């Protein structure tokens, strides 16, 4: 089978992925083998390929928004049948026994493994996944449309929960890439008033088209104090701007696995019981809740499609901020 693998991190402009042929892996106990149909490209993939996130294993096949069909089933697997469609997301597995797993916070498990970081991901013709971490996908989404839901969509949904925003509340979104374009649809479904700050004029126009009440730049203050905000840009300066924009008692959720820094800021920006929270991964329950909600709204994805062989081009365009919506690899 053909895979696009990372051997040595490098700038996206240097095309760090290499096309190689591998034998088809066999699913082990508790695993399923998927014939990959589509895999969306995430900024986390870019950070691993460029070395911002230190690779945990090399070579590694990136990709953690996988849609495919079950090709083979390992021993001890229940609940899946050959030919069934399945999704594989960032959280690849946990120990299931630690205190965090037992109390419903498996996203914080210290033994957690991640798709495309610890285990080979979906920039490939075939992919193996733990059966108990594979996800059932709603029928209403085509393969290429379902893939972006599996990270950007789910982590955006968890960010909404972590932010504490309530239906009808005033929500700020800082940055308006793939994840934010999905989160805004959920927020508007909840009746939230949405205010967007982003550097791109095109993204500001897209935010307004998706129901945002106001859109401005990172240096602009929304016209009203916010009840909650979510930052999607991996820049500490954006976090500081969001914190200044929230009202007393408001909360800022940081939707980033990597942030350049947290800048020094006056305590007055945090005072009045404002809070700052990170968003770390998501749980399978988050994924099930979001996928059900996405089908009912329904959430719509905007995508650019690339053949698997052009994964480097997709990453390079993502690095330059040129991707409109989500980049999705067609691996069929």
N, C-alpha and C positions, 0 to 999 in steps of 0.2 A: 504494500500500500504506500501511497505518497503521503509524506508529512512535511511540514515546514517547521524546522527545529532551530532552536537557539543554542549555539555552542559557546559563543563569547559575546557578551553585551557590547553594543556599540550604538552610536547615534542612528536614529531611524533613517537619516539621509544616506547612511552607509549600507543600508539593507542588511541588517544583522541576521535575518533568517535564511536558512539554507534548505533547499528542497532535497530530500533524500528518500530512498525507498527502504521500507522496513517490512519485515514479515508481519502478518496479521497476528495480534496478541490473542491469547486464549483467556477467557474470563476465569478467575480463580473462585474459590469458595466465597459466596455472598456477593459476587459481582455479575454484571451484565456487560456484554459487548454490543456497542452501538455502531451501526453504519451511519456515519455523520452526513446529515443533509445540509446543515447550515451552522455557522459559528459566528456570532457577533464579535466585533473587535472593541475592546475596552481600554480606557486610559491606563488601567492597571497593567494590561498586557504591554503597553508602550513603556511604562515605568520599569517593568522587569527586563524588557529587551534593551533598554537604554542604560540599565544599571542603577537607576534611582532607587529601585527596590533590589536589594542584593539577592541574586538567584540562590535558591536553596538546593538546586540540583542542576547540573549541566552534563550532557545536553538535556534540554527540556522542550517539550512541545507546548507552546502557549495556547490560550483559549479557554474561557470558562463560561461561555454562553452557548451551550451546545444543544442542538436539536437533532435527533436521529431516530432510527428505528432499531428495535432490539434484534440483533443478529444471532446471538447465542447467549445462553444462560448458564452460569456456574452452579455448582452444587449448593444446596441450602437456601435457594432463593424462592421466595413466595411473592405473589402479587404482580408478577410480570410474565408476559408471554411473547414468543417470537413474533416479530412484525408490528408490535405495539410501538406507538410513538412515545418518546421519553425526552425529558430535558435534563441537562446537567449544568449545575451552577458553580459558583466560587467555592462554597463549602463542600469539600469532598468527603469529609469524614471526621468524626470525633471519637473519643474513647467511650462515651456513653455512661461512664461510671463516676466521673468526678462530681463535686458538689454543684458546679455550674451546669453541667448537663442534667443533673437530677432535678434542678429547680427551674428548668426551662430556659437557661441562658447558654445553650450549647455554642453560640457564637463566640463566647469567651473561653471555651475549653483550651487549656494550654497544650493539649496534644492534638489539636485540630490540624487537619491537612487541607490543602487548597488546590483546586484544579488549575493546572497550568503553572503551578509554582512548586508544589510537592509531587504531584502526579501529572502525567502527560495529559494535555488538554485536547481541544477540538480543532486545531489547525491541522487536520488529518482526515484521511478517508474513513478511519475506524477509531474508536475510543472506548476504553474500559472504564467503568465507574462502579462504585459501590451501589448495589441495588437499593439499599435503604436510604440513600441520599439522592437517588434519581427522582425526578418530579413528573407527575402526570400533567399533561398540557391540555388546555381547553381546545375543543374542536374548531372554534371560530377563528383561529389564527393560522395562517399558512406558515410553513417552516421558517421562511425568511423574515416574517413578521414576528414570530414567537421568540426568536433568538434574542433580540435586544431586551426583552422583558426579564430575562433570567439573571441579569446583574443590575443594569441601570434602572430597570423597573422595580425590582425587589428592594434594592438598597435605597432607592428614592422613597419607597413606601415606608421602610423602616426609619428613614430620616424624618419623615413626617410624624411618625409615632414618637420618636425620641424628642423631637422639638416641642411636643406638647400642644401643638396647634389644635384648636377645637373648631367644629363646624361653624362657619360664619366669621372666623377670626381673620385678623390681618397678618398675612404671611409674606415674608420676604424671601426671594430666591436669588442667591448671589452666584452668578455664572449660569449659563443657559445652554449646556450641551445636551447629550443624549439622555442622561438621567433626569435632568430638570424638565425636559419636554414631556416626560412621562409623569413626573410628580405633579406638574401643574394640572394635568388632566384629572388626577385624583383629588387634588385640592379644590378645583372648581366643582367637581362632583359633590364635594362636601359643603359647598356654598361659601368657601373661603374667598376673601378679597386678596388678590395676589399682586405683589409689587416686585418687579424684577430689576436687578442691577447686573449689567454685563458690559464688557468693553466693545462688543461687536454690534454695529448698527443693524446688521442683518438678523442677529439673534434677538435684538430688541423688537424688531418688527415681527419676528416669529412668535415671541412671547405675547405680544398684543393680539396676534391672530388666534392664539390658543386660549385667550380669555383673561390675560393679565390686565389689571386696571391701569397700570402705569409701568413704564420701563425707562431706565436711565443708565448712566455709567456708574462705575464703582465709586467715583468721587461724589456722586450725587446722593443727597439724602431723600428717601421716599417722602412723599408729601404728608404722611401721617406716621406717628409712632407705630411700630410693629408689635404684635403679640408674640411672634416667633419668627425665626429666620433659619434658613438652611444655606450653608456655603458649599458650593460644588467645586470652585476653583482651588487648586492646591497651593494657595498663597496666604500666608499669615496676615498680610495687609488687608485682605478681603474679610477675614474673620474679624479684625478690629473694626472695619467699617460696619459690618453687620451688627456687632455688639453696640456700637454707638446709635444704631437705628432702632433698636428694640426698646419698648416701653418698660417702665418699672415692672418687675416680676417676669419679664420676658426671657426667652431662652434662645440660644443659638446652637444649632446642631451642625457639626463639621462632618460633611460627607466626603472624607478623603482618607485613603490608607497611607498617604505620604503628604506631608506639609513642609514647605521650605523652612518655616520657622514660626514661632509665635512672637510677635514684636512686643517690645516694652510698651505699656499703655498706662494711662492714669487710672488709679483705682476708682475714680468717679464713673468711668465707663462701665464698671462691673457692679458698682454699688446699687442700692435699691433692689436687692435680691434678684438681679439679673443672673443668669447662669449660662455656662459654656459647657457643652457636652460633645464628646467624640462619638462617631457612629462606627462600630467595629463589626464588619461582616453582617450576617443576618442568620436567622434560624430557619429551619424547614417550615415551621409554622408561619413565619412571615411570608415565605414563598407561596405557600398554599393559600393564605388569605389574599395576597396580592393577585395571584393568577385568577382566582375566583372573581375578585372585584374587577380586574381588567376586562374579563369577559362580559361582565354585566354592564360596565359603563357605556360602550366598550372603549378601552384605551386604543389609540391608533399610533402606530410607529411610522416614522419617516426614515428611509434608509437609502444608502448607496450600496450596491451589490458589486462584489469583486470575485473573480475566480480564485480558488485556493492559491494558485501559483502567484497571484498578485498580492499576497498578504503584506509584503514589504511596502508596496505602494499605498495600501490602506493605512498602515502604521505611519508612513511618512506624511500622508495628508492629514491624519489625526494630529500629528506633532505640529504641523503648520496651522492648525485650526481651520482647515478647509472642508472638513466633513460636515455635511448638512444632515442633522439627525444622527443615525447610527451607521457605521460601516459594517457590512455583513459579508462574510465569506460564503460563497456557494460551493459546498464541498461534495455535492451530489455527483 
